[in-house]
Amino acid sequence: MDSELCTLFNAIEAYFEVEETRQRQEWERTRWQAATLVNIQLKRGDRMKVTQLLPLPWDNQEKLQVSRPLTYEEQKERFEKIDAFMKQRKGTS
């Protein structure tokens, strides 16, 4: 039972990572196109960098701190809390 729940959470997390990457790529492509169209009309000295024209949230973002992997006991504790919550929720509906 625990492995199925873990698999579900991993699939959800992977989906959102893929979606975030897709959206970032679209924004990067749009920003590049806009910068190209603007810079074509400017003199060499006046041209803007892509990040100046349209700054995006992840441009200046520091590297995210990677948390340490959970121990088996910590994982088990979290799954037990989720399981208890789901059982409680089923009982109240």
Buried (B, 14 or more C-beta within 10 A) or exposed (E): EEEEBEEEEEEEEEEEEEEEEEEEEEBBEEBEEBBEEBBEEEEEEEBEEBEEBBEBEEEEEEEEEEEEEEEEEEEEEBBEEEEEEEEEEEEEE
